[in-house]
Structure formats: structure tokens, C-alpha cells
Amino acid sequence: RIDLVIGFSGAALPAVVGTVLGALAGYYGGWVDTVVMRVSDLVQAFPSYILVIALVFVLGAGPVSILVSMTLVSWVAYVRLMRTEMLRVREADFIAAATVSGFSRRRVLWRHALPNSIGQSLVYLPSDIVAATLGLAALSFLGLGIQPPTPSWGGMIANAQEMVFAAPLLALWPGLCILLTVVACNLVGDALQDWLDPRA
């Protein structure tokens, strides 16, 4: 259970942070855009898995440190997706109509621009759940993730590697669980893409 909780949370938290920052950067532009994009460039300059491993090593193994590390690394993708969509949406006629109607910029952003530019982030979210789940499995396999006695897929595979020929099912079942989670998330992502853009 903890793999699924951290897999979903490890994608949802950076999605929220990245979506908010990307919306602000794309809508307001100026120094807000410059600061957000330069920080995202700095984070993206480091290999993501190595940065996650370094952060977990510094913060200590455990669910909280894993979620913090994933959030600090994974928000960049959502910032870029949301900023790109926001730059397109903010020039649309309905945004100009809302502005002319006298609505505040804050209301135009959160009530009109954001709901119409969040589609690509929603489509990307299932793929990020896959990445978070695989990242947690890798960390647990290396001994940096969920610690015993709490069971995790990566830890179960690590414990079973010494008996892989004598008892292969010990490694097969957690591996199949990871595979099914990956396939399910990819199918959900494809369905979201078809629902949000029927022409795709």
C-alpha cells in the first residue's frame, strides 16, 4: 500500500507546486517568469535520480524525505507545461473579455485562465505517477527508500534476489505489481488525452 500512496503523492505534490508556479509565471510574466524559470533551469541541470538519491541521503530514509525529495525535483516539468499553455491561453478572446468586464487579474487567472490551461498537466500526471512509483522501488531496492519491517515492492525484490532461483515467485509478484501499476497509469493517461482532445 505504501508504494501506491507515495507514488500518487509523489506526483500530486509536485503537480500542485509546478502548476501554481507555472500559472503565475505564464500569466504575469516579467520578473515572476524570470525567477521561476531560472530556478527550474537550476533544478533541471542535475540528473533527477541522482538528485533524489542525494536529497534522500541528506534528509534520511523514510516516506517524508522521499516525498520532499520528489517534490523538489519533479515540479519543473509541470512548470514548463503550465507556462507554455498559459502563454497561449492568456492571449485568448475570453481572457480579454473577462479583463474588460472588470474582473481582477487574480480572478481572471484562477477562474478563467487556469481551468483552460491545465489539460496537459493532467495528461502528464499519470506518467509522473509511474516515474514516482519506479523511483520509490529503485530507492527501496538500494536501501534508501521504505525501511523494514514495512513492506515495499523494491524492498521485496531486493530481499528476494538471493533466492531468485530457489523461490522466483518472491521477486515475480512485486515485479508484476509494478508492471500492472505502470500499464494502468499509462492507460489512464491515454484516456485523459482522448477525453481532453478528441482530435488527438
URUR-V253848 format. One record per backbone hydrogen bond with DSSP energy under -0.5 kcal/mol. NH is the residue of the N-H (numbers start at 1). CO is the residue of the C=O. If there is no record, write none. Layout:
{{NH/CO} {NH/CO}}
//
This chain:
{{5/1} {6/2} {7/3} {8/4} {9/5} {10/6} {11/8} {12/8} {13/9} {15/11} {16/12} {17/13} {18/14} {19/15} {20/16} {21/17} {22/18} {23/19} {24/20} {25/21} {26/22} {27/23} {28/24} {29/24} {29/25} {32/29} {33/29} {34/30} {35/31} {36/32} {37/33} {38/34} {39/35} {40/36} {41/37} {42/38} {43/39} {44/40} {45/41} {46/43} {51/47} {52/48} {53/49} {54/50} {55/51} {56/52} {57/53} {58/54} {59/55} {60/56} {66/62} {67/63} {68/64} {69/65} {70/66} {71/67} {72/68} {73/69} {74/70} {75/71} {76/73} {77/74} {78/74} {79/75} {80/76} {81/77} {82/78} {83/79} {84/80} {85/81} {86/82} {87/83} {88/84} {89/85} {90/86} {91/88} {92/89} {96/92} {97/93} {98/94} {99/95} {100/96} {101/97} {102/99} {103/98} {108/104} {109/105} {110/106} {111/107} {112/107} {112/108} {113/108} {114/109} {116/112} {117/114} {118/114} {122/118} {123/119} {124/120} {125/121} {126/122} {127/123} {128/124} {129/125} {130/126} {131/127} {132/128} {133/129} {134/130} {135/131} {136/132} {137/133} {138/134} {139/135} {140/136} {141/137} {142/138} {143/139} {143/140} {144/139} {145/139} {150/147} {156/152} {157/153} {158/154} {159/155} {160/156} {161/157} {161/158} {163/160} {164/161} {167/163} {170/167} {171/168} {172/168} {173/169} {175/171} {176/172} {177/173} {178/174} {179/175} {180/176} {181/177} {182/178} {183/179} {184/180} {185/181} {186/182} {187/183} {188/184} {189/185} {190/186} {191/187} {192/188} {193/189} {194/190} {195/191} {196/192} {197/193} {200/197}}
//
